Structures are given as structure tokens and as C-alpha cells.
Amino acid sequence: MEQVKKKRVKNIRFRKLTERECFRLMGMEDVDIDKLLASDISRSQLYHLAGNSIVVDVLTGIFRTMFIEQNAEKGQSDALF
């Protein structure tokens, strides 16, 4: 197995996403995020909640593609969307 040399890069800073940013990436509205942040849920649990969900826009795109392709083969319109 080939040895991989690791380069050390100095002075790089990483910024951790906030809980709000994580939920926004998942497609949640700010009103709903405010409700979650106002609750007694710990920060780590909020990160878990955001990470254990699926992006609604991505899921919608997947379903749209599936049904459009399926209906195109049958000669139907995409009435679902």
C-alpha cells in the first residue's frame, strides 16, 4: 500500500455552522427554527435533529424526476406537480 504524505497547513481556521445555519440548509423556515431554539433542547440535540432529516427540496426534486420520467414513458402529463 502506498504511503500518503500529509501536508501540514498552518493558520487555517474552521468555523462550525450554527444550529440556525444547519436548519436553514435543511430547508426550514426561520419561524420554525426560532421555535426550536426557544425550547429547552440542548445544542447537541439540535445538531442531531438537523442532521437526521432530509432536505425537502432535494426529496421534491427526486420525486419530480421519478414521476416525470415515469409519466413520460406512459405518455401522461405530470399532474402530480
N, C-alpha and C positions, 0 to 999 in steps of 0.2 A: 504494500500500500504506500502510496506516495505521501511524503511529509508535506504539509502545507505550512508555510511560514506565515505567521500572523504579524501584521504591521501594527505598531502602536502609534496611535494618533493622539496627540496631546491637545488639550484645550478644546475638547468637544463637549458641549453641554446638551443634554437631552431634557426636554420638557415633557412632563407627564400630562396627559389630557385630563381635564376636569370632568367631573361627573356630568355636568351640563353638556359639554362637548361630545361626550360619548353617546348620550341620549339623542343629541341632535344628529349625529352620524347615523343613528338608527331610525331617523325619520320622525321622531316625536315632536309634538308641538311644545312651545315654551310654557303654556298654561299647565300642561300635564307634568312637565319637568318641575315646575315650581311646586306642585302638589307633592311630588316625591321628595324633593329637597326639604320641604317643610315638615315632613314626617319624621319619626324617630328612627328611621333606618340608618344604619351605620354607613360610612363612606365605602367601606369594602363591599358591603352588601349591594350598594347602589352600582358599583362597578360590575358586580356579578350579574345584577339584573340587566344591565345594558349589554353585557357580553353574551348572555344566554337567550337573546332574542334574535329575530331575523329582520333584516331591513325590508320594510313593507314595499318600498318602491322596487326593490330587486325581485321580490316574490311576485309582484304585479307584472313586472316585465317578463318573468318566466312563464306565468300563466297566459299572458297575452300572446307570447310567441308560440306556446303549445297550441292554443286554441285557433290562432290564425292559420298556422300550418295545417292543423287537423281539418279545419273548415275549408281551406283552400283545396285540399285533396278531394273533399266531398263536393266542392263547387258551391258551398254555402257562404253567406256573409258572416262576419264576426259579430254576431248580435250580442254576445256576452259583454262586450265592452262598447 
